[in-house]
Amino acid sequence: MEAAPGAAAVRVQGRHLALAAILAGAVVVAAAAERPALALLFLVGLALGFTLYHASFGFTGAYRRLFLNRDLSGVAAQAAMLAVAGLLFAPALAEGSVFGHGVGGTVAPVSVAMLTGAFVFGVGMQLGGGCASGTLFLAGGGDVRLMATLAAFCAGCWLATLDMPWWRGLPSFGAFSFGQAYGHIAAALVQAGLLALAVAALYRLGWRMERPLWRTPGWRGLLRGPWPLLMGALALALLNWAVLLIAGHPWGVTWGFTLWAAKTAAALGWDPASSAYWAVEWRAGALRQSIFADTTSVMNMGIALGAMAAAALAAAIRPSLRIPLRPLAAAILGGLMMGYGARLAYGCNIGAFFSGVASTSLHGWAWIAMALAGNYLGVRLRPLFGLANG
């Protein structure tokens, strides 16, 4: 993911901040009319977008710096995020309920479709310029190229649903949760230890921390950024935990993109009944309902508006329509690949990787192995599209 502007600005962009506040208020009202919990999840989404933008916390840029510069800082922050989230999740997952409602982790099968989708997603990350959450928060922050990536991402998600029966017919090794097999708390502790050992081993082998993991941002820095990486990592772990406690499941992103694209296609004349994927009752019901009734959609809106507010506070919203043809083509191709791959892989770097590993699911680890391979190829392809590898 491309880094968000980091320097504190002298002047706040008041009009953009006011627009973000007005839109946020409208979404809160619409979501609360469906269910009060949705309004609360929208506020969590706002905090996620604010955090992602100010911490420049991404996966795409972190992996590119890992491969090209042996910079371990972004991956080390991700490891901390995963370890803390896993430890926070464990008691609730072990109990199976909280606040009177059920709680379940993100556990999915490891299959040919999942492994293929994760690899395709990884390539798309580098071409599109951001992952799922990165595309949302950078588009919300005014990046026009990432807006093109987001539109293509949505289209790719929907296109994959049309092919899903074929992909699901390929071999699958089934779902496996270390927490369910060995106990959630024990599994989370072991995961945290292994993540710490992996980062320490890479550091000893010569990888370096080129970005500081921690510094004190001060009160002005809290509002206007930039935030240190570790602060962003801890905030994201806490906010994903909040999603688990409120919604009963961890944070996800790409289902919202899939739903938006399917609703658009239906409005243009596509018949959902022609698709086996959309014939499933709960999916058909989601198509019939308002987008403000869907948890992931509402949270995605929150992420985009939270990033918009953060960018306005940093006076960093400077959209430009002057996008060279090759980078624009990369944005569209990368978005399509991420959307298609995410649906095959049961999610993206958030829903499959972050929430999957925090839930101690094997598929989360398999996802990142294939996605890293895809990122490596994507980094090599970037210069063909006029994209810098700096």
ROSEPA-172583 format. One record per residue: x, y, z of N, C-alpha, C in turn; residue in one letter. Coordinates in steps of 0.05 Angstrom, whole numbers, padded with zeros to 5 digits, always signed. Example, Ala and Ser with C-alpha at 12.3 -4.5 7.8 and 13.67 -1.06 7.14 Angstrom:
REM ROSEPA-172583
+00264-00114+00156+00246-00090+00156+00264-00066+00156a/+00257-00045+00142+00273-00021+00143+00258+00001+00157s/
END
This chain:
REM ROSEPA-172583
+00017-00024+00000+00000+00000+00000+00018+00025+00000m/+00009+00045-00015+00024+00069-00016+00021+00084+00011e/+00042+00096+00019+00042+00110+00045+00025+00135+00044a/+00009+00139+00065-00007+00163+00067+00011+00186+00075a/+00004+00211+00068+00020+00234+00074+00025+00235+00105p/+00050+00241+00112+00057+00238+00140+00061+00264+00155g/+00069+00285+00141+00076+00310+00156+00051+00324+00166a/+00053+00334+00191+00031+00349+00202+00027+00375+00187a/+00003+00381+00180-00003+00405+00164-00009+00428+00183a/-00006+00452+00171-00011+00476+00187-00041+00482+00190v/-00056+00475+00169-00084+00483+00169-00102+00459+00164r/-00123+00457+00178-00143+00435+00174-00160+00442+00150v/-00167+00421+00134-00186+00426+00112-00214+00424+00122q/-00225+00446+00131-00250+00447+00145-00274+00438+00129g/-00274+00444+00103-00297+00436+00086-00298+00406+00083r/-00275+00393+00079-00275+00364+00077-00282+00351+00103h/-00272+00363+00125-00278+00352+00151-00308+00354+00157l/-00320+00376+00150-00349+00380+00154-00365+00361+00137a/-00356+00356+00112-00370+00337+00095-00369+00309+00106l/-00345+00302+00116-00342+00275+00129-00361+00272+00153a/-00363+00294+00169-00381+00293+00192-00410+00291+00185a/-00418+00306+00164-00446+00305+00155-00453+00277+00144i/-00435+00266+00127-00440+00239+00116-00440+00218+00139l/-00422+00221+00158-00421+00202+00180-00447+00203+00196a/-00457+00227+00201-00482+00230+00215-00505+00217+00201g/-00506+00220+00174-00527+00207+00158-00526+00177+00160a/-00502+00166+00159-00499+00137+00160-00507+00127+00187v/-00499+00141+00208-00507+00132+00236-00537+00130+00238v/-00551+00151+00228-00580+00151+00230-00592+00127+00214v/-00582+00123+00189-00592+00101+00172-00586+00074+00185a/-00562+00071+00195-00555+00045+00207-00570+00040+00233a/-00574+00060+00250-00588+00057+00275-00618+00050+00269a/-00629+00059+00247-00656+00053+00240-00659+00023+00234a/-00637+00011+00225-00638-00018+00220-00634-00034+00245e/-00612-00028+00259-00605-00040+00285-00586-00022+00300r/-00590-00017+00325-00572+00000+00340-00543-00009+00339p/-00539-00036+00339-00512-00046+00339-00497-00038+00314a/-00511-00034+00291-00498-00026+00267-00487+00002+00268l/-00501+00019+00283-00491+00047+00287-00465+00045+00303a/-00464+00028+00323-00440+00025+00339-00417+00014+00322l/-00423-00006+00304-00402-00017+00287-00393+00004+00266l/-00410+00022+00258-00402+00043+00240-00381+00061+00254f/-00386+00067+00280-00366+00083+00295-00340+00068+00298l/-00340+00042+00301-00316+00026+00301-00302+00029+00274v/-00318+00028+00252-00306+00032+00225-00293+00059+00222g/-00306+00080+00233-00293+00106+00232-00266+00106+00246l/-00265+00093+00269-00239+00091+00284-00219+00075+00268a/-00227+00054+00254-00209+00038+00238-00197+00055+00215l/-00214+00070+00201-00205+00087+00180-00186+00108+00189g/-00192+00120+00212-00175+00141+00224-00148+00130+00231f/-00148+00106+00242-00123+00092+00250-00107+00084+00226t/-00119+00072+00207-00104+00063+00183-00091+00086+00169l/-00105+00108+00167-00094+00131+00152-00071+00144+00168y/-00075+00150+00193-00055+00164+00208-00030+00147+00214h/-00034+00121+00216-00011+00103+00220+00002+00094+00194a/-00010+00103+00171-00001+00093+00145+00003+00063+00147s/-00017+00050+00160-00014+00021+00166-00024+00005+00143f/-00006-00007+00128-00014-00022+00105+00001-00048+00103g/-00008-00064+00085+00004-00090+00080+00020-00089+00054f/+00010-00076+00033+00022-00076+00007+00050-00063+00008t/+00052-00038+00018+00077-00025+00020+00097-00040+00039g/+00086-00051+00060+00103-00066+00079+00117-00089+00066a/+00101-00104+00050+00113-00127+00036+00133-00119+00015y/+00127-00097+00001+00145-00087-00019+00172-00079-00007r/+00171-00065+00016+00195-00057+00030+00210-00081+00041r/+00195-00102+00049+00208-00126+00059+00224-00139+00037l/+00213-00142+00013+00227-00155-00009+00250-00138-00021f/+00246-00112-00023+00265-00096-00037+00286-00084-00019l/+00279-00077+00005+00297-00062+00023+00304-00078+00048n/+00294-00102+00051+00298-00118+00075+00289-00102+00100r/+00267-00087+00096+00255-00070+00118+00234-00087+00132d/+00239-00093+00157+00222-00110+00172+00201-00095+00188l/+00202-00069+00188+00185-00054+00207+00156-00058+00203s/+00146-00057+00178+00117-00061+00174+00108-00089+00181g/+00124-00109+00175+00117-00137+00181+00118-00141+00211v/+00138-00129+00225+00139-00131+00254+00114-00120+00267a/+00105-00097+00257+00080-00085+00268+00057-00104+00263a/+00055-00116+00240+00034-00135+00234+00035-00159+00254q/+00059-00169+00259+00062-00191+00278+00052-00183+00306a/+00058-00159+00315+00048-00150+00340+00017-00148+00340a/+00006-00138+00318-00023-00136+00315-00036-00164+00317m/-00025-00183+00303-00036-00210+00303-00034-00223+00330l/-00011-00219+00343-00007-00232+00370-00027-00220+00390a/-00029-00194+00391-00047-00181+00410-00076-00188+00404v/-00084-00188+00379-00112-00194+00372-00118-00223+00380a/-00100-00242+00374-00104-00269+00382-00109-00273+00411g/-00093-00259+00427-00095-00261+00456-00122-00248+00466l/-00130-00227+00453-00155-00214+00460-00179-00232+00452l/-00177-00244+00429-00199-00261+00419-00203-00286+00436f/-00181-00297+00446-00182-00324+00457-00203-00328+00479a/-00205-00311+00500-00225-00317+00521-00254-00318+00510p/-00260-00298+00492-00288-00298+00481-00293-00322+00464a/-00273-00330+00447-00277-00354+00430-00279-00379+00447l/-00264-00380+00469-00265-00404+00486-00292-00406+00500a/-00304-00383+00507-00330-00382+00520-00352-00388+00500e/-00349-00377+00476-00369-00382+00455-00392-00362+00455g/-00392-00344+00475-00413-00324+00476-00403-00300+00493s/-00415-00277+00488-00409-00253+00503-00432-00234+00502v/-00438-00221+00524-00461-00202+00525-00487-00215+00516f/-00490-00241+00520-00515-00254+00513-00518-00263+00484g/-00498-00260+00468-00500-00269+00440-00476-00286+00434h/-00478-00303+00413-00457-00321+00406-00434-00307+00393g/-00410-00319+00396-00385-00308+00385-00371-00331+00371v/-00362-00326+00346-00347-00346+00331-00324-00333+00316g/-00303-00348+00312-00280-00338+00298-00283-00341+00268g/-00264-00331+00253-00263-00334+00224-00246-00359+00218t/-00260-00381+00211-00247-00407+00205-00258-00416+00178v/-00240-00422+00159-00249-00430+00132-00231-00452+00122a/-00240-00467+00101-00224-00489+00091-00199-00480+00077p/-00179-00497+00077-00155-00493+00060-00161-00510+00035v/-00162-00497+00012-00170-00511-00012-00154-00500-00036s/-00157-00513-00059-00144-00503-00083-00154-00476-00090v/-00180-00471-00087-00191-00445-00093-00180-00424-00075a/-00178-00430-00049-00168-00411-00029-00139-00404-00034m/-00123-00424-00040-00095-00419-00045-00090-00403-00070l/-00106-00410-00091-00104-00395-00116-00113-00366-00112t/-00135-00362-00098-00145-00336-00094-00126-00318-00078g/-00113-00329-00058-00094-00314-00042-00070-00305-00059a/-00061-00322-00077-00038-00315-00095-00047-00293-00114f/-00070-00296-00126-00080-00275-00145-00084-00249-00130v/-00094-00250-00106-00098-00226-00090-00071-00212-00085f/-00051-00228-00078-00025-00217-00073-00013-00202-00097g/-00016-00213-00121-00006-00199-00145-00022-00173-00148v/-00048-00174-00144-00065-00151-00147-00059-00129-00128g/-00051-00136-00103-00043-00116-00083-00022-00097-00094m/-00002-00108-00107+00020-00091-00116+00013-00075-00141q/-00004-00086-00157-00012-00071-00181-00033-00050-00174l/-00051-00056-00156-00072-00038-00149-00063-00016-00131g/-00041-00021-00116-00031+00000-00098-00041-00001-00070g/-00057-00021-00063-00067-00023-00036-00082-00049-00032g/-00085-00058-00008-00100-00082-00002-00130-00074+00001c/-00146-00091+00013-00174-00085+00016-00179-00060+00034a/-00168-00062+00058-00171-00039+00077-00155-00015+00066s/-00132-00020+00054-00116+00002+00043-00130+00017+00021g/-00144+00002+00003-00159+00014-00018-00180+00032-00007t/-00194+00023+00014-00215+00038+00026-00205+00064+00039l/-00184+00061+00055-00175+00085+00070-00160+00105+00052f/-00146+00095+00031-00133+00114+00013-00153+00127-00005l/-00173+00112-00015-00194+00125-00031-00209+00145-00014a/-00215+00138+00011-00228+00157+00029-00211+00181+00034g/-00185+00178+00033-00167+00201+00037-00162+00217+00012g/-00176+00211-00010-00175+00228-00034-00157+00218-00056g/-00147+00193-00055-00130+00182-00076-00147+00173-00099d/-00146+00187-00122-00164+00181-00144-00157+00154-00157v/-00131+00147-00159-00123+00121-00171-00134+00099-00154r/-00134+00102-00128-00145+00081-00111-00176+00080-00113l/-00188+00102-00121-00217+00100-00126-00223+00082-00149m/-00206+00083-00170-00209+00065-00193-00204+00036-00184a/-00183+00032-00167-00178+00006-00156-00202-00005-00141t/-00215+00013-00125-00238+00004-00109-00261-00004-00127l/-00267+00011-00148-00289+00004-00166-00283-00023-00180a/-00258-00027-00188-00251-00053-00201-00252-00075-00181a/-00244-00070-00156-00244-00090-00135-00273-00100-00131f/-00292-00082-00130-00320-00090-00127-00329-00107-00150c/-00322-00099-00174-00329-00114-00198-00317-00142-00198a/-00291-00144-00190-00278-00170-00188-00291-00189-00168g/-00300-00178-00145-00314-00194-00125-00339-00206-00138c/-00355-00190-00152-00380-00200-00163-00374-00220-00185w/-00355-00215-00202-00348-00234-00224-00341-00261-00212l/-00327-00262-00190-00319-00287-00178-00343-00303-00169a/-00364-00289-00159-00387-00304-00150-00401-00320-00172t/-00398-00310-00197-00410-00324-00220-00396-00350-00226l/-00370-00352-00219-00354-00376-00224-00351-00394-00199d/-00363-00386-00177-00358-00399-00151-00364-00429-00151m/-00386-00438-00163-00392-00467-00162-00369-00483-00174p/-00356-00474-00195-00334-00489-00207-00310-00489-00188w/-00304-00467-00177-00281-00465-00159-00285-00482-00134w/-00310-00482-00123-00315-00497-00099-00315-00527-00104r/-00316-00535-00130-00315-00563-00136-00287-00575-00137g/-00267-00558-00135-00239-00567-00135-00232-00578-00107l/-00210-00593-00105-00203-00606-00079-00200-00586-00056p/-00209-00595-00033-00208-00580-00008-00197-00598+00014s/-00180-00586+00031-00169-00601+00053-00184-00596+00079f/-00206-00581+00078-00222-00577+00101-00212-00554+00118g/-00229-00547+00138-00222-00526+00157-00209-00537+00182a/-00191-00521+00193-00178-00530+00218-00172-00506+00235f/-00179-00507+00260-00174-00486+00280-00156-00497+00302s/-00133-00485+00306-00116-00494+00328-00129-00490+00355f/-00145-00468+00357-00159-00463+00382-00179-00484+00388g/-00194-00492+00368-00215-00513+00373-00202-00540+00379q/-00178-00545+00368-00165-00570+00372-00150-00571+00398a/-00137-00549+00406-00119-00550+00429-00126-00530+00451y/-00147-00515+00447-00155-00495+00467-00147-00467+00457g/-00166-00449+00458-00161-00423+00445-00139-00407+00459h/-00138-00407+00486-00118-00392+00500-00090-00403+00495i/-00088-00430+00496-00062-00442+00491-00052-00436+00462a/-00071-00439+00443-00064-00434+00415-00055-00405+00411a/-00069-00386+00424-00062-00358+00420-00035-00352+00432a/-00029-00364+00455-00002-00360+00467+00020-00371+00450l/+00016-00395+00439+00036-00407+00421+00040-00390+00396v/+00017-00380+00384+00019-00363+00361+00035-00338+00367q/+00030-00325+00389+00044-00301+00396+00074-00306+00399a/+00080-00328+00412+00108-00335+00415+00122-00340+00389g/+00109-00354+00370+00120-00360+00344+00124-00335+00328l/+00105-00317+00329+00107-00291+00315+00131-00275+00325l/+00134-00274+00351+00157-00260+00363+00184-00273+00354a/+00185-00299+00354+00209-00313+00346+00215-00308+00317l/+00195-00308+00300+00199-00304+00272+00211-00276+00266a/+00200-00255+00279+00210-00228+00276+00239-00227+00286v/+00244-00238+00309+00271-00238+00321+00291-00252+00302a/+00283-00275+00291+00301-00289+00273+00307-00273+00248a/+00287-00261+00236+00292-00244+00212+00311-00221+00219l/+00307-00209+00242+00324-00187+00250+00353-00196+00253y/+00357-00219+00265+00384-00230+00269+00396-00237+00242r/+00380-00244+00222+00390-00251+00196+00396-00227+00178l/+00392-00203+00188+00400-00180+00173+00378-00161+00165g/+00352-00168+00169+00330-00150+00163+00331-00127+00184w/+00323-00103+00177+00325-00081+00195+00299-00066+00197r/+00296-00051+00219+00272-00034+00223+00278-00006+00213m/+00269+00000+00189+00275+00026+00177+00254+00047+00185e/+00231+00039+00194+00211+00057+00205+00209+00053+00235r/+00208+00074+00250+00207+00071+00279+00180+00058+00287p/+00182+00038+00305+00158+00025+00314+00142+00041+00334l/+00157+00058+00349+00143+00073+00370+00156+00100+00374w/+00140+00120+00379+00148+00146+00389+00123+00158+00400r/+00126+00179+00416+00103+00192+00428+00093+00214+00409t/+00069+00211+00397+00060+00230+00377+00051+00257+00388p/+00044+00259+00415+00033+00283+00425+00004+00287+00418g/-00010+00305+00432-00038+00308+00427-00044+00317+00399w/-00027+00335+00387-00032+00344+00360-00028+00321+00340r/-00007+00305+00346-00002+00282+00329-00025+00261+00329g/-00038+00258+00352-00060+00240+00354-00083+00247+00335l/-00087+00273+00332-00109+00283+00314-00100+00285+00285l/-00075+00294+00281-00067+00301+00254-00045+00283+00242r/-00036+00264+00259-00016+00245+00249+00011+00257+00245g/+00031+00241+00237+00029+00212+00234+00031+00197+00261p/+00021+00172+00261+00023+00155+00285+00046+00136+00281w/+00058+00126+00303+00078+00105+00300+00064+00079+00293p/+00080+00061+00280+00069+00036+00271+00057+00019+00293l/+00071+00017+00315+00062+00000+00337+00036+00010+00349l/+00033+00036+00350+00008+00048+00360-00015+00040+00341m/-00011+00041+00315-00031+00032+00296-00037+00003+00299g/-00017-00013+00303-00021-00042+00306-00038-00049+00330a/-00032-00036+00353-00047-00041+00377-00076-00032+00374l/-00080-00008+00362-00107+00002+00358-00123-00016+00340a/-00111-00027+00319-00126-00045+00301-00133-00071+00315l/-00115-00081+00331-00122-00106+00347-00145-00101+00365a/-00145-00078+00379-00167-00072+00398-00193-00068+00383l/-00192-00055+00360-00216-00049+00345-00228-00075+00332l/-00210-00093+00323-00221-00119+00313-00234-00134+00335n/-00222-00133+00359-00234-00146+00383-00262-00134+00388w/-00264-00107+00385-00290-00094+00390-00310-00104+00369a/-00302-00108+00345-00320-00119+00324-00330-00147+00333v/-00311-00164+00342-00318-00191+00351-00339-00190+00374l/-00335-00172+00393-00353-00170+00416-00381-00160+00408l/-00381-00140+00389-00407-00128+00382-00422-00145+00361i/-00407-00153+00340-00420-00167+00318-00422-00197+00322a/-00405-00208+00339-00404-00237+00343-00385-00251+00324g/-00372-00236+00306-00352-00246+00288-00331-00225+00283h/-00307-00233+00274-00285-00213+00270-00291-00195+00246p/-00273-00176+00243-00274-00156+00221-00269-00169+00194w/-00285-00160+00175-00281-00167+00147-00287-00143+00129g/-00279-00144+00104-00282-00122+00086-00296-00129+00060v/-00287-00151+00047-00294-00155+00019-00322-00164+00014t/-00336-00174+00034-00364-00181+00029-00380-00156+00022w/-00373-00134+00035-00386-00108+00029-00382-00100+00000g/-00358-00104-00011-00352-00098-00039-00369-00115-00057f/-00371-00141-00050-00386-00160-00066-00416-00153-00067t/-00426-00145-00044-00455-00137-00043-00460-00112-00059l/-00442-00092-00057-00446-00067-00072-00447-00073-00102w/-00428-00089-00111-00426-00095-00140-00451-00111-00149a/-00460-00130-00132-00483-00146-00140-00508-00129-00141a/-00511-00111-00122-00534-00092-00123-00533-00075-00148k/-00510-00066-00155-00507-00049-00180-00513-00065-00204t/-00503-00090-00206-00509-00108-00228-00539-00113-00231a/-00552-00118-00208-00581-00124-00208-00596-00099-00218a/-00587-00076-00210-00601-00051-00219-00597-00047-00249a/-00576-00058-00260-00571-00056-00289-00583-00078-00305l/-00597-00097-00291-00612-00117-00306-00603-00146-00301g/-00582-00150-00286-00573-00178-00280-00593-00191-00262w/-00598-00217-00267-00618-00232-00251-00603-00249-00231d/-00604-00243-00205-00590-00259-00185-00598-00288-00184p/-00623-00294-00192-00632-00321-00192-00617-00339-00212a/-00603-00326-00231-00587-00341-00250-00561-00352-00239s/-00554-00344-00214-00529-00351-00202-00533-00369-00178s/-00520-00392-00177-00523-00410-00154-00513-00397-00129a/-00492-00381-00131-00481-00367-00108-00502-00349-00095y/-00516-00334-00111-00535-00315-00101-00563-00327-00095w/-00566-00352-00102-00591-00366-00096-00593-00374-00067a/-00570-00375-00053-00570-00382-00025-00587-00360-00010v/-00604-00368+00008-00624-00350+00019-00612-00326+00033e/-00591-00330+00049-00581-00307+00064-00568-00287+00046w/-00556-00296+00024-00544-00277+00004-00567-00263-00011r/-00587-00278-00019-00610-00266-00033-00623-00245-00014a/-00625-00252+00011-00637-00233+00030-00620-00208+00033g/-00593-00211+00033-00576-00187+00034-00580-00169+00010a/-00585-00181-00013-00590-00165-00038-00616-00150-00036l/-00636-00162-00022-00662-00149-00020-00661-00126+00000r/-00644-00128+00020-00643-00109+00042-00627-00084+00034q/-00629-00063+00050-00613-00039+00047-00584-00045+00054s/-00565-00031+00041-00537-00034+00048-00532-00025+00077i/-00550-00009+00088-00546+00000+00115-00554-00021+00135f/-00565-00044+00125-00572-00066+00143-00549-00087+00144a/-00528-00082+00129-00506-00102+00127-00482-00092+00143d/-00472-00109+00161-00451-00101+00179-00426-00092+00164t/-00417-00109+00144-00392-00102+00130-00395-00077+00114t/-00417-00073+00101-00422-00049+00085-00420-00024+00103s/-00433-00025+00125-00434-00002+00143-00406+00004+00154v/-00391-00017+00161-00364-00013+00171-00346-00002+00149m/-00349-00012+00124-00333-00001+00102-00338+00029+00098n/-00363+00037+00100-00369+00066+00099-00354+00081+00121m/-00354+00069+00145-00340+00081+00167-00310+00084+00162g/-00298+00063+00150-00269+00064+00145-00263+00087+00125i/-00279+00089+00104-00274+00110+00084-00278+00137+00096a/-00299+00141+00111-00304+00168+00123-00284+00174+00145l/-00276+00154+00160-00255+00158+00181-00229+00167+00168g/-00222+00155+00146-00197+00163+00132-00200+00191+00120a/-00224+00197+00110-00229+00224+00099-00225+00245+00121m/-00236+00239+00145-00233+00258+00167-00203+00261+00175a/-00189+00239+00176-00161+00240+00183-00145+00256+00163a/-00151+00251+00137-00136+00266+00116-00143+00295+00117a/-00168+00302+00123-00175+00331+00125-00161+00344+00149a/-00158+00330+00171-00144+00340+00194-00114+00345+00188l/-00104+00328+00170-00076+00330+00162-00072+00349+00137a/-00095+00360+00128-00095+00377+00104-00081+00363+00080a/-00088+00338+00076-00075+00321+00056-00093+00313+00033a/-00117+00323+00032-00135+00316+00010-00129+00334-00014i/-00116+00323-00033-00109+00338-00058-00113+00320-00082r/-00138+00313-00088-00143+00295-00111-00134+00307-00137p/-00124+00289-00154-00116+00297-00181-00126+00276-00201s/-00138+00286-00223-00148+00268-00243-00127+00261-00264l/-00103+00272-00261-00082+00267-00280-00068+00241-00273r/-00078+00219-00283-00067+00193-00277-00057+00181-00304i/-00032+00176-00306-00021+00164-00331-00036+00138-00338p/-00036+00131-00363-00052+00108-00372-00042+00082-00360l/-00016+00077-00360-00007+00051-00349-00013+00048-00319r/-00007+00068-00302-00016+00064-00274-00046+00061-00271p/-00062+00074-00288-00090+00071-00286-00098+00042-00294l/-00085+00032-00315-00090+00004-00323-00083-00015-00300a/-00060-00010-00286-00052-00027-00264-00072-00026-00241a/-00084-00002-00236-00104+00001-00215-00128-00016-00222a/-00137-00015-00246-00161-00031-00254-00155-00061-00254i/-00132-00069-00265-00125-00097-00266-00121-00107-00237l/-00106-00092-00221-00101-00100-00194-00127-00102-00177g/-00145-00083-00181-00171-00084-00167-00187-00109-00175g/-00188-00115-00201-00202-00139-00210-00190-00164-00198l/-00163-00165-00198-00150-00189-00187-00155-00192-00157m/-00154-00170-00142-00159-00171-00113-00188-00180-00108m/-00207-00168-00123-00235-00176-00118-00240-00205-00124g/-00230-00214-00147-00234-00242-00155-00220-00261-00135y/-00195-00254-00128-00180-00271-00110-00192-00272-00082g/-00202-00249-00072-00213-00248-00046-00237-00266-00043a/-00254-00267-00063-00278-00284-00061-00269-00314-00061r/-00249-00321-00076-00240-00349-00076-00228-00356-00050l/-00214-00337-00037-00197-00342-00014-00212-00337+00013a/-00238-00334+00012-00254-00329+00036-00246-00303+00050y/-00237-00284+00034-00231-00258+00044-00204-00247+00036g/-00196-00226+00048-00172-00211+00040-00152-00211+00063c/-00134-00192+00062-00114-00190+00083-00126-00184+00111n/-00151-00174+00111-00165-00170+00136-00182-00194+00144i/-00202-00201+00127-00220-00222+00134-00207-00250+00135g/-00189-00255+00117-00176-00282+00116-00151-00283+00133a/-00133-00263+00130-00107-00264+00143-00109-00254+00172f/-00115-00228+00176-00116-00217+00203-00136-00231+00220f/-00161-00232+00212-00182-00244+00228-00179-00275+00230s/-00169-00287+00208-00164-00316+00208-00143-00324+00227g/-00120-00310+00227-00098-00317+00245-00106-00311+00274v/-00119-00288+00278-00128-00281+00305-00148-00302+00316a/-00162-00316+00298-00180-00337+00305-00167-00364+00307s/-00140-00365+00303-00123-00389+00302-00132-00409+00281t/-00141-00399+00258-00149-00416+00236-00125-00421+00218s/-00121-00446+00209-00099-00454+00192-00101-00438+00165l/-00125-00433+00156-00127-00420+00130-00115-00392+00130h/-00115-00378+00153-00102-00352+00155-00072-00353+00149g/-00059-00374+00159-00031-00378+00154-00026-00386+00125w/-00043-00404+00115-00040-00412+00087-00044-00388+00068a/-00063-00371+00076-00069-00347+00059-00044-00329+00057w/-00031-00323+00079-00009-00304+00078+00015-00317+00063i/+00019-00343+00065+00041-00356+00050+00037-00352+00020a/+00013-00357+00010+00007-00354-00019+00006-00324-00027m/-00004-00307-00009-00006-00279-00016+00022-00266-00018a/+00040-00275-00001+00068-00264-00002+00081-00272-00028l/+00076-00297-00037+00087-00306-00063+00075-00288-00086a/+00049-00282-00084+00037-00265-00104+00048-00236-00103g/+00053-00226-00079+00064-00200-00076+00092-00199-00088n/+00108-00219-00085+00135-00220-00096+00133-00217-00126y/+00115-00232-00139+00111-00229-00168+00101-00201-00175l/+00082-00191-00159+00070-00165-00165+00091-00143-00164g/+00110-00145-00145+00131-00125-00143+00148-00124-00169v/+00153-00148-00180+00168-00150-00205+00152-00139-00229r/+00126-00140-00228+00109-00131-00250+00104-00101-00249l/+00107-00088-00226+00101-00060-00224+00115-00042-00244r/+00141-00045-00249+00154-00027-00269+00142-00028-00297p/+00130-00051-00304+00117-00053-00330+00094-00034-00333l/+00082-00026-00311+00060-00008-00311+00067+00020-00302f/+00093+00026-00303+00102+00053-00295+00100+00059-00266g/+00099+00039-00249+00097+00042-00220+00124+00040-00207l/+00131+00060-00191+00156+00060-00177+00157+00039-00155a/+00180+00028-00150+00183+00008-00129+00198+00020-00105n/+00195+00046-00101+00209+00059-00079+00195+00055-00053g/
END
